[in-house]
Amino acid sequence: MAKKSKKKTTKQINNKKSKKSSKQINNNVSKKNNDPWSFVLYVLKSLPWWVIKFIDWIYTLITATIVYLLT
């Protein structure tokens, strides 16, 4: 009988921990949803550096072409 009561208490403790962690996750999600720029920053931070360098290179080529054609 001691084993059964021990199992019940560990299940109760695990349930309490999972409830706390789910509340913390919900709080973090609700905080992030309030700020519209948080998603933009998340996307920019998750991009690899070479993608950003490639976009910068393309922008530089387009700008240089426009300046060359206008002069």
PQR file with spaces between the fields and no chain letter, atoms N, CA, C, O and H, PARSE charges and radii, in Angstrom:
ATOM       1  N    MET     1       0.812   -1.204    0.000 -0.4000 1.5000
ATOM       2  CA   MET     1       0.000    0.000    0.000 -0.0000 2.0000
ATOM       3  C    MET     1       0.853    1.264    0.000  0.5500 1.7000
ATOM       4  O    MET     1       0.443    2.307   -0.509 -0.5500 1.4000
ATOM       5  N    ALA     2       2.018    1.154    0.567 -0.4000 1.5000
ATOM       6  CA   ALA     2       2.891    2.325    0.602 -0.0000 2.0000
ATOM       7  C    ALA     2       3.288    2.735   -0.815  0.5500 1.7000
ATOM       8  O    ALA     2       3.435    3.926   -1.088 -0.5500 1.4000
ATOM       9  H    ALA     2       2.351    0.306    0.981  0.4000 1.0000
ATOM      10  N    LYS     3       3.463    1.773   -1.716 -0.4000 1.5000
ATOM      11  CA   LYS     3       3.845    2.087   -3.088 -0.0000 2.0000
ATOM      12  C    LYS     3       2.726    2.820   -3.809  0.5500 1.7000
ATOM      13  O    LYS     3       2.999    3.743   -4.576 -0.5500 1.4000
ATOM      14  H    LYS     3       3.343    0.806   -1.494  0.4000 1.0000
ATOM      15  N    LYS     4       1.489    2.441   -3.587 -0.4000 1.5000
ATOM      16  CA   LYS     4       0.373    3.098   -4.261 -0.0000 2.0000
ATOM      17  C    LYS     4       0.257    4.558   -3.831  0.5500 1.7000
ATOM      18  O    LYS     4       0.054    5.437   -4.669 -0.5500 1.4000
ATOM      19  H    LYS     4       1.267    1.692   -2.964  0.4000 1.0000
ATOM      20  N    SER     5       0.382    4.818   -2.551 -0.4000 1.5000
ATOM      21  CA   SER     5       0.262    6.197   -2.090 -0.0000 2.0000
ATOM      22  C    SER     5       1.436    7.027   -2.588  0.5500 1.7000
ATOM      23  O    SER     5       1.290    8.217   -2.866 -0.5500 1.4000
ATOM      24  H    SER     5       0.546    4.104   -1.870  0.4000 1.0000
ATOM      25  N    LYS     6       2.603    6.392   -2.701 -0.4000 1.5000
ATOM      26  CA   LYS     6       3.755    7.117   -3.201 -0.0000 2.0000
ATOM      27  C    LYS     6       3.551    7.492   -4.668  0.5500 1.7000
ATOM      28  O    LYS     6       3.900    8.599   -5.078 -0.5500 1.4000
ATOM      29  H    LYS     6       2.721    5.425   -2.475  0.4000 1.0000
ATOM      30  N    LYS     7       2.991    6.578   -5.457 -0.4000 1.5000
ATOM      31  CA   LYS     7       2.722    6.870   -6.855 -0.0000 2.0000
ATOM      32  C    LYS     7       1.709    7.991   -7.001  0.5500 1.7000
ATOM      33  O    LYS     7       1.847    8.845   -7.877 -0.5500 1.4000
ATOM      34  H    LYS     7       2.708    5.679   -5.123  0.4000 1.0000
ATOM      35  N    LYS     8       0.697    7.994   -6.155 -0.4000 1.5000
ATOM      36  CA   LYS     8      -0.319    9.038   -6.246 -0.0000 2.0000
ATOM      37  C    LYS     8       0.295   10.394   -5.954  0.5500 1.7000
ATOM      38  O    LYS     8      -0.021   11.373   -6.630 -0.5500 1.4000
ATOM      39  H    LYS     8       0.584    7.300   -5.444  0.4000 1.0000
ATOM      40  N    THR     9       1.169   10.471   -4.955 -0.4000 1.5000
ATOM      41  CA   THR     9       1.751   11.769   -4.622 -0.0000 2.0000
ATOM      42  C    THR     9       2.675   12.256   -5.734  0.5500 1.7000
ATOM      43  O    THR     9       2.713   13.452   -6.022 -0.5500 1.4000
ATOM      44  H    THR     9       1.426    9.676   -4.405  0.4000 1.0000
ATOM      45  N    THR    10       3.420   11.349   -6.361 -0.4000 1.5000
ATOM      46  CA   THR    10       4.274   11.804   -7.459 -0.0000 2.0000
ATOM      47  C    THR    10       3.430   12.259   -8.650  0.5500 1.7000
ATOM      48  O    THR    10       3.801   13.211   -9.338 -0.5500 1.4000
ATOM      49  H    THR    10       3.389   10.377   -6.127  0.4000 1.0000
ATOM      50  N    LYS    11       2.315   11.600   -8.900 -0.4000 1.5000
ATOM      51  CA   LYS    11       1.432   12.044   -9.983 -0.0000 2.0000
ATOM      52  C    LYS    11       0.850   13.414   -9.670  0.5500 1.7000
ATOM      53  O    LYS    11       0.747   14.268  -10.551 -0.5500 1.4000
ATOM      54  H    LYS    11       2.014   10.827   -8.341  0.4000 1.0000
ATOM      55  N    GLN    12       0.468   13.622   -8.403 -0.4000 1.5000
ATOM      56  CA   GLN    12      -0.089   14.908   -8.027 -0.0000 2.0000
ATOM      57  C    GLN    12       0.964   15.998   -8.165  0.5500 1.7000
ATOM      58  O    GLN    12       0.658   17.103   -8.615 -0.5500 1.4000
ATOM      59  H    GLN    12       0.552   12.928   -7.688  0.4000 1.0000
ATOM      60  N    ILE    13       2.199   15.698   -7.781 -0.4000 1.5000
ATOM      61  CA   ILE    13       3.268   16.680   -7.899 -0.0000 2.0000
ATOM      62  C    ILE    13       3.533   16.993   -9.366  0.5500 1.7000
ATOM      63  O    ILE    13       3.700   18.156   -9.734 -0.5500 1.4000
ATOM      64  H    ILE    13       2.447   14.801   -7.416  0.4000 1.0000
ATOM      65  N    ASN    14       3.572   15.968  -10.199 -0.4000 1.5000
ATOM      66  CA   ASN    14       3.796   16.184  -11.635 -0.0000 2.0000
ATOM      67  C    ASN    14       2.664   17.001  -12.253  0.5500 1.7000
ATOM      68  O    ASN    14       2.909   17.852  -13.108 -0.5500 1.4000
ATOM      69  H    ASN    14       3.437   15.023   -9.901  0.4000 1.0000
ATOM      70  N    ASN    15       1.433   16.748  -11.829 -0.4000 1.5000
ATOM      71  CA   ASN    15       0.303   17.523  -12.343 -0.0000 2.0000
ATOM      72  C    ASN    15       0.417   18.981  -11.953  0.5500 1.7000
ATOM      73  O    ASN    15       0.124   19.870  -12.753 -0.5500 1.4000
ATOM      74  H    ASN    15       1.234   16.056  -11.135  0.4000 1.0000
ATOM      75  N    LYS    16       0.844   19.230  -10.719 -0.4000 1.5000
ATOM      76  CA   LYS    16       1.011   20.615  -10.271 -0.0000 2.0000
ATOM      77  C    LYS    16       2.105   21.302  -11.075  0.5500 1.7000
ATOM      78  O    LYS    16       1.961   22.467  -11.446 -0.5500 1.4000
ATOM      79  H    LYS    16       1.082   18.508  -10.069  0.4000 1.0000
ATOM      80  N    LYS    17       3.201   20.591  -11.351 -0.4000 1.5000
ATOM      81  CA   LYS    17       4.283   21.184  -12.128 -0.0000 2.0000
ATOM      82  C    LYS    17       3.837   21.487  -13.545  0.5500 1.7000
ATOM      83  O    LYS    17       4.165   22.543  -14.086 -0.5500 1.4000
ATOM      84  H    LYS    17       3.318   19.645  -11.050  0.4000 1.0000
ATOM      85  N    SER    18       3.095   20.575  -14.151 -0.4000 1.5000
ATOM      86  CA   SER    18       2.652   20.804  -15.526 -0.0000 2.0000
ATOM      87  C    SER    18       1.674   21.967  -15.597  0.5500 1.7000
ATOM      88  O    SER    18       1.686   22.728  -16.564 -0.5500 1.4000
ATOM      89  H    SER    18       2.829   19.717  -13.712  0.4000 1.0000
ATOM      90  N    LYS    19       0.832   22.110  -14.589 -0.4000 1.5000
ATOM      91  CA   LYS    19      -0.094   23.247  -14.573 -0.0000 2.0000
ATOM      92  C    LYS    19       0.663   24.560  -14.464  0.5500 1.7000
ATOM      93  O    LYS    19       0.317   25.541  -15.124 -0.5500 1.4000
ATOM      94  H    LYS    19       0.822   21.491  -13.804  0.4000 1.0000
ATOM      95  N    LYS    20       1.705   24.578  -13.623 -0.4000 1.5000
ATOM      96  CA   LYS    20       2.491   25.796  -13.480 -0.0000 2.0000
ATOM      97  C    LYS    20       3.216   26.129  -14.770  0.5500 1.7000
ATOM      98  O    LYS    20       3.234   27.284  -15.195 -0.5500 1.4000
ATOM      99  H    LYS    20       1.986   23.781  -13.087  0.4000 1.0000
ATOM     100  N    SER    21       3.810   25.131  -15.390 -0.4000 1.5000
ATOM     101  CA   SER    21       4.549   25.397  -16.621 -0.0000 2.0000
ATOM     102  C    SER    21       3.613   25.848  -17.737  0.5500 1.7000
ATOM     103  O    SER    21       3.982   26.714  -18.530 -0.5500 1.4000
ATOM     104  H    SER    21       3.795   24.193  -15.044  0.4000 1.0000
ATOM     105  N    SER    22       2.417   25.283  -17.815 -0.4000 1.5000
ATOM     106  CA   SER    22       1.479   25.712  -18.854 -0.0000 2.0000
ATOM     107  C    SER    22       1.013   27.143  -18.605  0.5500 1.7000
ATOM     108  O    SER    22       0.794   27.899  -19.552 -0.5500 1.4000
ATOM     109  H    SER    22       2.117   24.579  -17.171  0.4000 1.0000
ATOM     110  N    LYS    23       0.862   27.514  -17.347 -0.4000 1.5000
ATOM     111  CA   LYS    23       0.492   28.900  -17.045 -0.0000 2.0000
ATOM     112  C    LYS    23       1.603   29.846  -17.450  0.5500 1.7000
ATOM     113  O    LYS    23       1.339   30.919  -17.993 -0.5500 1.4000
ATOM     114  H    LYS    23       1.040   26.900  -16.578  0.4000 1.0000
ATOM     115  N    GLN    24       2.865   29.456  -17.189 -0.4000 1.5000
ATOM     116  CA   GLN    24       3.983   30.308  -17.568 -0.0000 2.0000
ATOM     117  C    GLN    24       4.062   30.445  -19.082  0.5500 1.7000
ATOM     118  O    GLN    24       4.317   31.537  -19.589 -0.5500 1.4000
ATOM     119  H    GLN    24       3.079   28.584  -16.748  0.4000 1.0000
ATOM     120  N    ILE    25       3.852   29.371  -19.799 -0.4000 1.5000
ATOM     121  CA   ILE    25       3.879   29.429  -21.255 -0.0000 2.0000
ATOM     122  C    ILE    25       2.765   30.340  -21.759  0.5500 1.7000
ATOM     123  O    ILE    25       2.991   31.156  -22.653 -0.5500 1.4000
ATOM     124  H    ILE    25       3.645   28.484  -19.387  0.4000 1.0000
ATOM     125  N    ASN    26       1.574   30.212  -21.202 -0.4000 1.5000
ATOM     126  CA   ASN    26       0.457   31.062  -21.620 -0.0000 2.0000
ATOM     127  C    ASN    26       0.755   32.518  -21.341  0.5500 1.7000
ATOM     128  O    ASN    26       0.420   33.382  -22.151 -0.5500 1.4000
ATOM     129  H    ASN    26       1.390   29.549  -20.476  0.4000 1.0000
ATOM     130  N    ASN    27       1.384   32.809  -20.202 -0.4000 1.5000
ATOM     131  CA   ASN    27       1.731   34.191  -19.888 -0.0000 2.0000
ATOM     132  C    ASN    27       2.751   34.729  -20.880  0.5500 1.7000
ATOM     133  O    ASN    27       2.638   35.874  -21.318 -0.5500 1.4000
ATOM     134  H    ASN    27       1.656   32.107  -19.544  0.4000 1.0000
ATOM     135  N    ASN    28       3.750   33.920  -21.242 -0.4000 1.5000
ATOM     136  CA   ASN    28       4.757   34.370  -22.185 -0.0000 2.0000
ATOM     137  C    ASN    28       4.156   34.599  -23.567  0.5500 1.7000
ATOM     138  O    ASN    28       4.516   35.561  -24.244 -0.5500 1.4000
ATOM     139  H    ASN    28       3.842   32.990  -20.885  0.4000 1.0000
ATOM     140  N    VAL    29       3.271   33.750  -23.981 -0.4000 1.5000
ATOM     141  CA   VAL    29       2.637   33.894  -25.290 -0.0000 2.0000
ATOM     142  C    VAL    29       1.779   35.151  -25.317  0.5500 1.7000
ATOM     143  O    VAL    29       1.796   35.893  -26.300 -0.5500 1.4000
ATOM     144  H    VAL    29       2.979   32.968  -23.431  0.4000 1.0000
ATOM     145  N    SER    30       1.040   35.392  -24.262 -0.4000 1.5000
ATOM     146  CA   SER    30       0.177   36.568  -24.244 -0.0000 2.0000
ATOM     147  C    SER    30       1.011   37.851  -24.226  0.5500 1.7000
ATOM     148  O    SER    30       0.603   38.859  -24.804 -0.5500 1.4000
ATOM     149  H    SER    30       1.026   34.789  -23.464  0.4000 1.0000
ATOM     150  N    LYS    31       2.162   37.824  -23.575 -0.4000 1.5000
ATOM     151  CA   LYS    31       3.019   39.008  -23.571 -0.0000 2.0000
ATOM     152  C    LYS    31       3.583   39.250  -24.965  0.5500 1.7000
ATOM     153  O    LYS    31       3.649   40.395  -25.412 -0.5500 1.4000
ATOM     154  H    LYS    31       2.493   37.006  -23.106  0.4000 1.0000
ATOM     155  N    LYS    32       3.990   38.191  -25.659 -0.4000 1.5000
ATOM     156  CA   LYS    32       4.552   38.349  -26.990 -0.0000 2.0000
ATOM     157  C    LYS    32       3.493   38.813  -27.981  0.5500 1.7000
ATOM     158  O    LYS    32       3.808   39.567  -28.903 -0.5500 1.4000
ATOM     159  H    LYS    32       3.937   37.260  -25.296  0.4000 1.0000
ATOM     160  N    ASN    33       2.263   38.389  -27.817 -0.4000 1.5000
ATOM     161  CA   ASN    33       1.206   38.768  -28.751 -0.0000 2.0000
ATOM     162  C    ASN    33       0.821   40.231  -28.620  0.5500 1.7000
ATOM     163  O    ASN    33       0.235   40.796  -29.543 -0.5500 1.4000
ATOM     164  H    ASN    33       2.007   37.777  -27.069  0.4000 1.0000
ATOM     165  N    ASN    34       1.137   40.855  -27.496 -0.4000 1.5000
ATOM     166  CA   ASN    34       0.791   42.252  -27.317 -0.0000 2.0000
ATOM     167  C    ASN    34       1.681   43.168  -28.149  0.5500 1.7000
ATOM     168  O    ASN    34       1.258   44.260  -28.526 -0.5500 1.4000
ATOM     169  H    ASN    34       1.613   40.396  -26.746  0.4000 1.0000
ATOM     170  N    ASP    35       2.898   42.741  -28.436 -0.4000 1.5000
ATOM     171  CA   ASP    35       3.838   43.568  -29.165 -0.0000 2.0000
ATOM     172  C    ASP    35       3.923   43.103  -30.619  0.5500 1.7000
ATOM     173  O    ASP    35       4.385   41.992  -30.879 -0.5500 1.4000
ATOM     174  H    ASP    35       3.242   41.853  -28.129  0.4000 1.0000
ATOM     175  N    PRO    36       3.493   43.920  -31.554 -0.5600 1.5000
ATOM     176  CA   PRO    36       3.515   43.467  -32.953  0.2800 2.0000
ATOM     177  C    PRO    36       4.930   43.336  -33.510  0.5500 1.7000
ATOM     178  O    PRO    36       5.141   42.577  -34.455 -0.5500 1.4000
ATOM     179  N    TRP    37       5.905   44.053  -32.953 -0.4000 1.5000
ATOM     180  CA   TRP    37       7.271   43.991  -33.466 -0.0000 2.0000
ATOM     181  C    TRP    37       8.012   42.758  -32.972  0.5500 1.7000
ATOM     182  O    TRP    37       9.068   42.421  -33.508 -0.5500 1.4000
ATOM     183  H    TRP    37       5.734   44.670  -32.185  0.4000 1.0000
ATOM     184  N    SER    38       7.487   42.082  -31.970 -0.4000 1.5000
ATOM     185  CA   SER    38       8.184   40.903  -31.454 -0.0000 2.0000
ATOM     186  C    SER    38       8.255   39.800  -32.514  0.5500 1.7000
ATOM     187  O    SER    38       9.252   39.083  -32.600 -0.5500 1.4000
ATOM     188  H    SER    38       6.629   42.355  -31.534  0.4000 1.0000
ATOM     189  N    PHE    39       7.211   39.668  -33.309 -0.4000 1.5000
ATOM     190  CA   PHE    39       7.226   38.668  -34.373 -0.0000 2.0000
ATOM     191  C    PHE    39       8.251   39.031  -35.443  0.5500 1.7000
ATOM     192  O    PHE    39       8.962   38.162  -35.949 -0.5500 1.4000
ATOM     193  H    PHE    39       6.401   40.250  -33.239  0.4000 1.0000
ATOM     194  N    VAL    40       8.324   40.298  -35.781 -0.4000 1.5000
ATOM     195  CA   VAL    40       9.289   40.748  -36.787 -0.0000 2.0000
ATOM     196  C    VAL    40      10.709   40.488  -36.302  0.5500 1.7000
ATOM     197  O    VAL    40      11.546   39.999  -37.061 -0.5500 1.4000
ATOM     198  H    VAL    40       7.746   41.004  -35.371  0.4000 1.0000
ATOM     199  N    LEU    41      10.981   40.807  -35.058 -0.4000 1.5000
ATOM     200  CA   LEU    41      12.310   40.567  -34.502 -0.0000 2.0000
ATOM     201  C    LEU    41      12.615   39.079  -34.429  0.5500 1.7000
ATOM     202  O    LEU    41      13.750   38.665  -34.665 -0.5500 1.4000
ATOM     203  H    LEU    41      10.301   41.204  -34.441  0.4000 1.0000
ATOM     204  N    TYR    42      11.625   38.288  -34.110 -0.4000 1.5000
ATOM     205  CA   TYR    42      11.820   36.838  -34.047 -0.0000 2.0000
ATOM     206  C    TYR    42      12.206   36.290  -35.421  0.5500 1.7000
ATOM     207  O    TYR    42      13.107   35.459  -35.530 -0.5500 1.4000
ATOM     208  H    TYR    42      10.703   38.625  -33.919  0.4000 1.0000
ATOM     209  N    VAL    43      11.526   36.755  -36.465 -0.4000 1.5000
ATOM     210  CA   VAL    43      11.817   36.282  -37.821 -0.0000 2.0000
ATOM     211  C    VAL    43      13.219   36.719  -38.236  0.5500 1.7000
ATOM     212  O    VAL    43      13.966   35.933  -38.820 -0.5500 1.4000
ATOM     213  H    VAL    43      10.794   37.430  -36.377  0.4000 1.0000
ATOM     214  N    LEU    44      13.580   37.965  -37.940 -0.4000 1.5000
ATOM     215  CA   LEU    44      14.905   38.454  -38.318 -0.0000 2.0000
ATOM     216  C    LEU    44      16.015   37.724  -37.576  0.5500 1.7000
ATOM     217  O    LEU    44      17.070   37.448  -38.148 -0.5500 1.4000
ATOM     218  H    LEU    44      12.974   38.603  -37.466  0.4000 1.0000
ATOM     219  N    LYS    45      15.786   37.415  -36.320 -0.4000 1.5000
ATOM     220  CA   LYS    45      16.801   36.705  -35.542 -0.0000 2.0000
ATOM     221  C    LYS    45      16.928   35.255  -35.962  0.5500 1.7000
ATOM     222  O    LYS    45      17.993   34.656  -35.811 -0.5500 1.4000
ATOM     223  H    LYS    45      14.929   37.639  -35.855  0.4000 1.0000
ATOM     224  N    SER    46      15.859   34.687  -36.484 -0.4000 1.5000
ATOM     225  CA   SER    46      15.912   33.278  -36.854 -0.0000 2.0000
ATOM     226  C    SER    46      16.490   33.053  -38.253  0.5500 1.7000
ATOM     227  O    SER    46      16.795   31.917  -38.615 -0.5500 1.4000
ATOM     228  H    SER    46      14.994   35.174  -36.606  0.4000 1.0000
ATOM     229  N    LEU    47      16.645   34.127  -39.050 -0.4000 1.5000
ATOM     230  CA   LEU    47      17.229   33.981  -40.379 -0.0000 2.0000
ATOM     231  C    LEU    47      18.732   33.734  -40.269  0.5500 1.7000
ATOM     232  O    LEU    47      19.400   34.323  -39.419 -0.5500 1.4000
ATOM     233  H    LEU    47      16.397   35.050  -38.757  0.4000 1.0000
ATOM     234  N    PRO    48      19.257   32.872  -41.117 -0.5600 1.5000
ATOM     235  CA   PRO    48      20.710   32.688  -41.133  0.2800 2.0000
ATOM     236  C    PRO    48      21.416   33.957  -41.645  0.5500 1.7000
ATOM     237  O    PRO    48      20.816   34.759  -42.360 -0.5500 1.4000
ATOM     238  N    TRP    49      22.662   34.124  -41.281 -0.4000 1.5000
ATOM     239  CA   TRP    49      23.389   35.344  -41.647 -0.0000 2.0000
ATOM     240  C    TRP    49      23.565   35.459  -43.156  0.5500 1.7000
ATOM     241  O    TRP    49      23.580   36.568  -43.691 -0.5500 1.4000
ATOM     242  H    TRP    49      23.149   33.472  -40.700  0.4000 1.0000
ATOM     243  N    TRP    50      23.700   34.325  -43.853 -0.4000 1.5000
ATOM     244  CA   TRP    50      23.964   34.388  -45.286 -0.0000 2.0000
ATOM     245  C    TRP    50      22.737   34.862  -46.068  0.5500 1.7000
ATOM     246  O    TRP    50      22.873   35.430  -47.152 -0.5500 1.4000
ATOM     247  H    TRP    50      23.688   33.425  -43.418  0.4000 1.0000
ATOM     248  N    VAL    51      21.549   34.632  -45.524 -0.4000 1.5000
ATOM     249  CA   VAL    51      20.330   35.130  -46.192 -0.0000 2.0000
ATOM     250  C    VAL    51      20.300   36.652  -46.121  0.5500 1.7000
ATOM     251  O    VAL    51      19.966   37.322  -47.098 -0.5500 1.4000
ATOM     252  H    VAL    51      21.439   34.171  -44.643  0.4000 1.0000
ATOM     253  N    ILE    52      20.644   37.179  -44.978 -0.4000 1.5000
ATOM     254  CA   ILE    52      20.660   38.638  -44.804 -0.0000 2.0000
ATOM     255  C    ILE    52      21.733   39.258  -45.695  0.5500 1.7000
ATOM     256  O    ILE    52      21.509   40.302  -46.306 -0.5500 1.4000
ATOM     257  H    ILE    52      20.916   36.635  -44.185  0.4000 1.0000
ATOM     258  N    LYS    53      22.907   38.611  -45.769 -0.4000 1.5000
ATOM     259  CA   LYS    53      23.973   39.116  -46.634 -0.0000 2.0000
ATOM     260  C    LYS    53      23.545   39.088  -48.112  0.5500 1.7000
ATOM     261  O    LYS    53      23.850   40.011  -48.867 -0.5500 1.4000
ATOM     262  H    LYS    53      23.089   37.762  -45.273  0.4000 1.0000
ATOM     263  N    PHE    54      22.847   38.039  -48.509 -0.4000 1.5000
ATOM     264  CA   PHE    54      22.387   37.937  -49.896 -0.0000 2.0000
ATOM     265  C    PHE    54      21.389   39.042  -50.216  0.5500 1.7000
ATOM     266  O    PHE    54      21.476   39.664  -51.274 -0.5500 1.4000
ATOM     267  H    PHE    54      22.599   37.289  -47.896  0.4000 1.0000
ATOM     268  N    ILE    55      20.452   39.289  -49.326 -0.4000 1.5000
ATOM     269  CA   ILE    55      19.467   40.362  -49.530 -0.0000 2.0000
ATOM     270  C    ILE    55      20.172   41.709  -49.607  0.5500 1.7000
ATOM     271  O    ILE    55      19.814   42.549  -50.433 -0.5500 1.4000
ATOM     272  H    ILE    55      20.381   38.783  -48.466  0.4000 1.0000
ATOM     273  N    ASP    56      21.167   41.921  -48.756 -0.4000 1.5000
ATOM     274  CA   ASP    56      21.922   43.167  -48.772 -0.0000 2.0000
ATOM     275  C    ASP    56      22.681   43.323  -50.087  0.5500 1.7000
ATOM     276  O    ASP    56      22.759   44.420  -50.639 -0.5500 1.4000
ATOM     277  H    ASP    56      21.457   41.239  -48.085  0.4000 1.0000
ATOM     278  N    TRP    57      23.236   42.230  -50.582 -0.4000 1.5000
ATOM     279  CA   TRP    57      23.978   42.258  -51.843 -0.0000 2.0000
ATOM     280  C    TRP    57      23.061   42.610  -53.008  0.5500 1.7000
ATOM     281  O    TRP    57      23.425   43.418  -53.863 -0.5500 1.4000
ATOM     282  H    TRP    57      23.173   41.338  -50.134  0.4000 1.0000
ATOM     283  N    ILE    58      21.881   42.012  -53.048 -0.4000 1.5000
ATOM     284  CA   ILE    58      20.907   42.312  -54.101 -0.0000 2.0000
ATOM     285  C    ILE    58      20.484   43.780  -54.040  0.5500 1.7000
ATOM     286  O    ILE    58      20.403   44.454  -55.067 -0.5500 1.4000
ATOM     287  H    ILE    58      21.586   41.355  -52.354  0.4000 1.0000
ATOM     288  N    TYR    59      20.218   44.267  -52.833 -0.4000 1.5000
ATOM     289  CA   TYR    59      19.832   45.678  -52.652 -0.0000 2.0000
ATOM     290  C    TYR    59      20.945   46.597  -53.152  0.5500 1.7000
ATOM     291  O    TYR    59      20.673   47.609  -53.798 -0.5500 1.4000
ATOM     292  H    TYR    59      20.285   43.720  -51.999  0.4000 1.0000
ATOM     293  N    THR    60      22.206   46.244  -52.853 -0.4000 1.5000
ATOM     294  CA   THR    60      23.337   47.057  -53.296 -0.0000 2.0000
ATOM     295  C    THR    60      23.442   47.063  -54.823  0.5500 1.7000
ATOM     296  O    THR    60      23.695   48.106  -55.425 -0.5500 1.4000
ATOM     297  H    THR    60      22.427   45.422  -52.329  0.4000 1.0000
ATOM     298  N    LEU    61      23.249   45.911  -55.441 -0.4000 1.5000
ATOM     299  CA   LEU    61      23.301   45.855  -56.906 -0.0000 2.0000
ATOM     300  C    LEU    61      22.203   46.694  -57.543  0.5500 1.7000
ATOM     301  O    LEU    61      22.457   47.416  -58.507 -0.5500 1.4000
ATOM     302  H    LEU    61      23.043   45.063  -54.951  0.4000 1.0000
ATOM     303  N    ILE    62      21.003   46.606  -57.024 -0.4000 1.5000
ATOM     304  CA   ILE    62      19.883   47.387  -57.575 -0.0000 2.0000
ATOM     305  C    ILE    62      20.141   48.877  -57.406  0.5500 1.7000
ATOM     306  O    ILE    62      19.911   49.657  -58.330 -0.5500 1.4000
ATOM     307  H    ILE    62      20.797   46.019  -56.241  0.4000 1.0000
ATOM     308  N    THR    63      20.616   49.272  -56.236 -0.4000 1.5000
ATOM     309  CA   THR    63      20.893   50.685  -55.976 -0.0000 2.0000
ATOM     310  C    THR    63      22.007   51.192  -56.885  0.5500 1.7000
ATOM     311  O    THR    63      21.914   52.288  -57.438 -0.5500 1.4000
ATOM     312  H    THR    63      20.803   48.638  -55.486  0.4000 1.0000
ATOM     313  N    ALA    64      23.060   50.391  -57.038 -0.4000 1.5000
ATOM     314  CA   ALA    64      24.167   50.807  -57.904 -0.0000 2.0000
ATOM     315  C    ALA    64      23.713   50.923  -59.354  0.5500 1.7000
ATOM     316  O    ALA    64      24.146   51.833  -60.062 -0.5500 1.4000
ATOM     317  H    ALA    64      23.135   49.501  -56.589  0.4000 1.0000
ATOM     318  N    THR    65      22.859   50.028  -59.803 -0.4000 1.5000
ATOM     319  CA   THR    65      22.345   50.085  -61.172 -0.0000 2.0000
ATOM     320  C    THR    65      21.503   51.339  -61.385  0.5500 1.7000
ATOM     321  O    THR    65      21.626   52.003  -62.415 -0.5500 1.4000
ATOM     322  H    THR    65      22.508   49.289  -59.228  0.4000 1.0000
ATOM     323  N    ILE    66      20.662   51.659  -60.432 -0.4000 1.5000
ATOM     324  CA   ILE    66      19.818   52.862  -60.548 -0.0000 2.0000
ATOM     325  C    ILE    66      20.698   54.124  -60.579  0.5500 1.7000
ATOM     326  O    ILE    66      20.461   55.026  -61.383 -0.5500 1.4000
ATOM     327  H    ILE    66      20.562   51.119  -59.596  0.4000 1.0000
ATOM     328  N    VAL    67      21.697   54.182  -59.716 -0.4000 1.5000
ATOM     329  CA   VAL    67      22.583   55.353  -59.687 -0.0000 2.0000
ATOM     330  C    VAL    67      23.359   55.450  -60.996  0.5500 1.7000
ATOM     331  O    VAL    67      23.534   56.547  -61.526 -0.5500 1.4000
ATOM     332  H    VAL    67      21.889   53.450  -59.063  0.4000 1.0000
ATOM     333  N    TYR    68      23.821   54.331  -61.519 -0.4000 1.5000
ATOM     334  CA   TYR    68      24.565   54.330  -62.788 -0.0000 2.0000
ATOM     335  C    TYR    68      23.688   54.817  -63.944  0.5500 1.7000
ATOM     336  O    TYR    68      24.136   55.592  -64.788 -0.5500 1.4000
ATOM     337  H    TYR    68      23.678   53.440  -61.088  0.4000 1.0000
ATOM     338  N    LEU    69      22.440   54.357  -63.974 -0.4000 1.5000
ATOM     339  CA   LEU    69      21.545   54.735  -65.070 -0.0000 2.0000
ATOM     340  C    LEU    69      21.128   56.203  -64.977  0.5500 1.7000
ATOM     341  O    LEU    69      20.886   56.842  -66.001 -0.5500 1.4000
ATOM     342  H    LEU    69      22.076   53.727  -63.288  0.4000 1.0000
ATOM     343  N    LEU    70      21.044   56.732  -63.780 -0.4000 1.5000
ATOM     344  CA   LEU    70      20.613   58.118  -63.622 -0.0000 2.0000
ATOM     345  C    LEU    70      21.746   59.133  -63.836  0.5500 1.7000
ATOM     346  O    LEU    70      21.487   60.325  -64.006 -0.5500 1.4000
ATOM     347  H    LEU    70      21.240   56.213  -62.948  0.4000 1.0000
ATOM     348  N    THR    71      22.971   58.670  -63.829 -0.4000 1.5000
ATOM     349  CA   THR    71      24.076   59.630  -64.012 -0.0000 2.0000
ATOM     350  C    THR    71      24.617   59.623  -65.409  0.5500 1.7000
ATOM     351  O    THR    71      25.544   60.373  -65.716 -0.5500 1.4000
ATOM     352  H    THR    71      23.181   57.702  -63.691  0.4000 1.0000
